[in-house]
C-alpha cells in the first residue's frame, strides 16, 4: 500500500480519510414528487406542492429512484436490505421548506459493500486496494441559497429541493489524497456504467464530504473534521492535503482538533470553519410518519441485478484476455463512453491489441487536440475498423495510415476511398523495392562500408532513405527483407 505521510516536527503522521459522496440519482422526477429534475432550469420553475411543503401534501416514493439505488448497491457487491425505512432529519434552514430532510439513518436501503482502487505507481498507490463502503442511503436534496443576486438580500431556488440523492458512505480506509482521488474516480465510473448518476461534479450532481483525521502510525483514530460539498476530484485531494497539514501543525503547537464542519475555498486551496459538527441526536431523527417502510421483493432485486451492464473491472479483465496491455485496458475502461466506443470497434471486427493501441494513441490524441469527447468523434467505429483493416491486410503502411486518418478527420470520407483517391496504396512489388534499395546503397557506398564494419545503427538510415525514395508507400517488411539480403 502507499506510504503517504505528513512529516511534522515530532515525526511522521498518518492521514485517515473517509468520503461521503452525494450522487444525484438519474431520474426524470424527484424522490417524492413528479417535479422535473433537469439541470439549468430557471429558478423555482421545477417545484411541486410537495417540494414547497404546502400543508396536506404527502410524499410518494419514486420507484425508479429506489431501483437505481439498488442497482448501484449491487454494482459494489453490497448487501441490499429488503426492508428499509425513511427518517426525518430535523433542522431549520431557508432552503429546506419542510424544516426537515427525509433521509435514512437507522435502516438504509443498501448495507455494506466495497470497491477496489487500482494500483498507480505514479500516484504512489503501490497495489490494488479494497475500500469498504459502509452504506448507501436514499435522501432528498435541499434547495439552493443564492447570495450574489442582490447587495442586501439572499434568494432561494427550490429547483433542487426534493431531488433524489444517494449518500454513499465509505469506511475510513483511505490513507492519502491519491487514494481518495482514485476512489472517487472509480466510484464515478461505476455510477456512469450503471447509469444511476451522471457523475457531473461541475453541475453538482456528484459531490463529496471529506472526513480527515491524523494520527501517529499505530495510534487510535484522531478527531476528524468534515469538509462539505467539494465538487471535483482535484479539489478533494487539495482539501485533504491542506486539512491534514493544518491538523498536524495544530496538534504539534499544543492545540487540539475540534470536531467541526468546514468549507473548502478552491481559489486558495484552503479550508475554513463553517460550524461545529453535529451528532445524530442534534437532528432529532425519527421515523417519517408519512411514509411506510420500503419492502423489496426478491423478484425486484433480481430484476435490478439482471439489468446491470458489464462493469469496469470485468470489462478490463476481458480486454486483457484479448492481449490488450493492462495499461491500455485501464485507459479504455476509465470512462464508460470510451469503453462503449471501443466495444463497438471490436464488434465490427477490429483486432483487439492493435485496435487498443490505435485508439489510445491516435484517436485519443486527435480528440484531445480537437477538444472533442469520444462521443463527438468525427470517425465512427465502423470507419476506424476500415482503416485498421487496410493496415492489417497490407494495403497501406502504418505511417500512411496516419495520413489517411488525418484526411478522414478533415473530410469525413472513408479510409478506402481516400487511399484510392490519393494513390496511397502500399507498394508490395518486390522488384520495385529491390530497385530502390540498390539505388540507395549505390548512392551511399561509404555508409554501406561503415555498416558492414559494425555500425549497425545505420540500418535505420537505409530504411528511411528507401521509404523516402518510394514516397512512404513501400511495404516496410519487404524493405527490411531486401536490405538485409543486400547488406548481409
N, C-alpha and C positions, 0 to 999 in steps of 0.2 A: 504493500500500500504506500501511498505518497507520504512523505515525511515533511509536511509543511509546519513550520514553527515560527512563532513570534519571539524574537530574541530581545529580552529586556536586560536591565542592569542586574537582575537576580537570577538570570539563566533563561532557559527555553520554556516557552509556554505553548500548550496545545490549544487549538481552537475547536470548539464543538458547535456544530451547525445543524439546525433543523429548519425546514421550509414548510410554510402553509400556503399552498397555491390555490388561488381562487380562479376557477376556469368557468367562463360563461358557457352554458350548455347550448348546443346548436338546436334551436327550436324557433319556429315562426311566431310562437306565442309565449307569454310569460308563465311563471311557475304556477300561479293560482288564478290567472285571468286570461282572457283572449286577446289582450292588447298586443300590438306588434312589437318586435324587438330589433328592427333594422337599425344599423349604425348610421349616425349623421342626420337624423330627422330633426326638424325644427323643435325647439324646446317645448315640452308639455303637449306634444301632439300624439303621443303614444301612451296615454294614461286612461285606464278604465276606472270605474267607480270603486272597484276593489283596491286598485293601486293607490287611489287617493284616500282610502279609508273612510268612505262615506258610510254613515250609520246603516246597519242592516245588511251590508254587503258581505257575503260569506265566500271564503276561498274554496276553490275546487281544484284538486291536483291535476296537472297536465301529465298525462300518461307518457307522452313522448319524452319529457324531461326525465322521468323515472327510468324509462327504458335506456336512455343514453347514459345515465349514471351507472346502471347495472352493467352495460356493455363495457364501460370504462373499467369498472372493478374486475370484470372477467379478464380484461386485457393485461392487468397487472397481477394475475393469479391471486386475487383477493377473495376473501370469504364474502358471499352475498347473503345478507340477512333477510330471510323470508318474512320476518316480522320486524318492522321498524316504526318509528313514531316521530312526529313533529313536536317541537317545543317552542315556547315563546321566550326570546331573549329580550329582556326589557331595558331599554334606555331611551332617553329623550334627546332628539337632535332634529334640526329643522328639515333635514332631507329624509326623515322617517315618519311619514304621516300617521302611522298606527300607534307610534310610541313603543313599538316592539318589532323585532325581526323574527319571522318564522324560520327556524333553523332545526338542527337535530343535535342534541348533546348526549343524551343518555343511551339512545338506541339508534345509531346511524344505519343508513341503508347498506353501506359497504364496510366490512371489517378489515382485518389485516391482510396486506399484500406486500409486494416488493417489485423493484425493477433493478436491472443491472446496468451500471455505467461502465463504459468501455475504457480499456487501458489507452493512455495517451502520453507517451514518453515526453513529448514537447511540453505538455501542460503539467508534468510532474505526477501523473497518475500511472503508477508502475504496473498495475494489473487490474483486470476486471474486478469490480466491487459491487456487492449487492447492498442496496439501500432499502431499508424497511419502510413500509408505508403503514401507518397506524390505522387510518380510517379514511373513508370518503363520505362526507355528509352533504345533503342537498339543502340549500337555503335560498332565500330571496335576497336580491341586492337592494341597496338603498338608492335614493336619488342622488343628485349631484348639486353641490353648492357652487355658485359662480360669484367670485368676489371682484372680478375685473370688468364688470359691465357698467358700473356707476361709481362715482367717487365716494359716496356716503352710504350706499346700500348694497346688500348682497341679494342674489336671486337664487331661486330653487328650480331645477329642472327635474321633473319626476319621470322622464322617459325611461330611466334605468330602474326605477322603483318597481320591485316585483320580478325583475329579470332573474331567471334561474341560474344559480351557481352551483358548482361542485367545489367544496373545500377539500383539497387533497393534502392530508397532514402526514409529513414524513416523520420517521424516527430521527433522533439526533445522531445520525450515523455518518455525517459528512465532516471531514477534518481539514478542508482547505477551500478557498474560493474556487479553485479549478474543479473540485469535485461537485460543488454546488452548481456551477455552470454546466457541467456535464449532466447532472441530474435534471436540471431544468430543460436542457435541450432534448434529452431522451424522453422526458415526460411529454413535452410539447409534440415530439414526433409521434408518440403513441396516440395522443389525443387526436392528432390530424389524420393518422391512419384509420382510426376508429370512426372519425367523423363526428365525435361528440363535442368538440370545441375547435374553433379555427386557429387558436393559439396566437392571435394577433395582439401582441403585448402593447404595441403602439396605439391601438384602439381601445385598450382597457379590457379586452375580453379574456386576458390572462394576466394575472399579476401575483406578486409573491409578498408574503410577510416573512421577514428574515429574522430568525431567532439565533442569537450568537451569545456564547459564553466562553470564558477562557479558564484554564487550569494548568497547574504543573502536571506533567505526564504522570499518570497513575493515581492522581488525587481524585477526590469526589468532584462531581459537577459543580461549576460555579454558578453564580446568579446570572440569569440571562436577560437580555433586552430583546425587544421585538421592534424591528423597523418595518413600518407599514407600507403597503401598496407600492412596491418597487416594480417598475414596468418594463425592464429589459434585463436580459441575461448579464450584459456588461455592468449595468448599474447594481445588480445583486452582488456581483463579485466585488465591485468597488465598495459597496456598503459593508460587506464582511471584512474586507481588508482594513477599512478605516475603523470600524467598530471594535475589532479585535485589538488593534494597536491602542485605541483610546482606553479600553478596559485595562490592558496591561499597564499602561502608563499611570492610570488612576490608582490601581492597586499598589504598584511599586512606590507611589508617592505617599502611601499611607491611607488612601481613601478606600471606599468600597463602592461596588457596582450596585446601583439601585435597579430593582425590577421595574421597568418602565417601558412605555411605548414611545418610539422615536420616529422621526421623519427623515428621509434622505433628500439631500439637495444635489441634483445632478450637475449643477453648474460648478459647485465647489468640491463635489465628491465626498461630502461630509454628512454626518447625521446630527440631529438636534432633538432635545427633549420635546415630546408632544404632551404626554400626560403620564401619571403613574399607572402602572399595569394593574388592570382589574382582574380579580379572580371570578370563578363561575358564580359564587354566591352573590357577588355585587350586581349581577344581571338578573337575579331572581328568576332563574329558569323554572318553568313548569310546563306540563303537557298542554298543547294547544287544544282548548275545548271545542273549537270549531272544526277540527279535523280528526277523522277516525285514523287509527293506525293503518299503515300500509301492510297488506298481506299479499305476498307474491306466490303465485302457483309455480310448481316445478316446470310446467309447460312454458310459462312465460320466461323463466330463467333459461330454459333450454333453447327457446327461440332467440333470445338475446345472444347466447353462445354461438348458435349456428350462423348468426348474421355477421360475426366478426370476420374481418379480412385477414390475409396473411400479414403478420406483424413484423416490425423491423428486424428483430433477431432471427426469426425464421427465414425471412427473405434473404438476409445476409448469408445465412448458412447455405441456402440454395444457390446463391451466386458463387460462393466459394467452391461448391461442388461442381460448378461449371468451369473450374480452373481460373476463375477471376481472383485476382490478388485480394488479400484481406483488406488492404487499404482502399482499393477501388470499390470493393463491396460495401465498405463503411461509407464512403462518399456517396455512392448511388442510393443507399437506403436512408441517409440522414433526413431527407425531405421526401414526403410521400409523392409529390409531383414528379420528382426525378425518377423515383422507383417505377411509377406508372409509365412514364415515357420509355424507360429502358425495357420494361416488360413488353411494351408494345413493339419495340425494336426486335426483341427476341422472338415474339410471336410471328413476325413476318420473315423469319428465317436467318437473322444475323447470328454469327458465331459468337459465343459468349465472351471469351477473353479479348479477342480483337475489338469487338464492339464496345466493351467496357473501357479499354484503353482509348478508343477514339472519342467516346462520349466525355470521359473525364478530362481529356486534354483538349481536343479540337473543338467539340461542341460547347463545353462549358467555357472555354477560353473566349470563343466568339460571342457567346451570350453575355458574358461579363463585359466585353469590350463594347457591345451594343447597348448595354443597360437593359437587357430583356430577361424575363423569367423563362424557365423551360416551357411553360405553357404558351408562351408567346413566340416560341422558336419558329423562324421562317422556314425551317427544314423539318418536315414531318418524319416520324419513324420509318414510314414506307420509303420516302426519298432517301433517307440515310442508309437504309438497307440496300437500296440500289447502288449507291456509291460504294459501300463496303464490298458488295458483290463484285463490282468491276475490279477492285483491287485483288480480291481473292482469286478470281479466275484469270488474272494476269493481263486484263485489258488495259489497265493503267497502273503506274507505279505509285508508291506511297507519296512521293513528292508531287507527282501530277495530281493526286487526289486532293492535296491541299489547295492547289489552284482551282480545281473543279468545285470544291466546297465553297470557296470564296465567291465564285460565279453563281453558285446555287443561292447563296445568301443575298446576292445583289439582284438576281433576276427572278428567282422562284422557279427556274426551269429545272428539269430532271437531269441527273448526272449523265445518263446515256446520251441524251440529246446534246448536252454541252460538249461531251467528248467527241461526238460525231461532227458537230458544227465547227469546233475549234481544231479538229485534226489532232487530238491529243492521245490517240491510241498508242499503247506501249509497243515499241519495236522489239519483236522477238525473232527476227530473221538473223540467224547465227552468222550467215555470210556477211551481212551488212555490218554487224557488230564487230566481226573479226577484221574487216577492212578498216574500221575506225580505230580499233586497238592498234593495228600495225602502224597506222599513220601517227598516232600519238607516241608510240615507242620510238619510232624513227626520228621524230622531232625532238625527243628528249633522251638521246643516247647517253648523255652524261649522267642523268638521273637513273637510267637503267643500270649503269655500271655501279653507281652508289648503292642501289637496291640490292644488286647481286653481291655487293661487297659486305652486306649485312645491315643496311639501313632500311629495315622492314617497314618503318612508318611511311615510306614513300608510296606504299601500295595504295593508300587512300588518295594520294595525289593523282595517280594514274586513273583511278576510278572516276574522280571528279572531272578530269580532263576529257575522258571518253564521254561521260554523260553530257558535259558542256557541248562537245562537238556534235552530239546527236540530239541537242536541244531538250535534254532531260527525258527523252522518250524511250531510251534503251532499257531493256529489262535488266535490272541491277544484278540478278543472279547470273544471267548469261554473260554480262560484262565481267563479273568476278571470275567466272569459269574460264573465259577467254584469256584474261590477264594472267591467271595462274598457269595456264597451259603455255603461254608465250614466255613468261618470266622464269618458269621452272620453280 
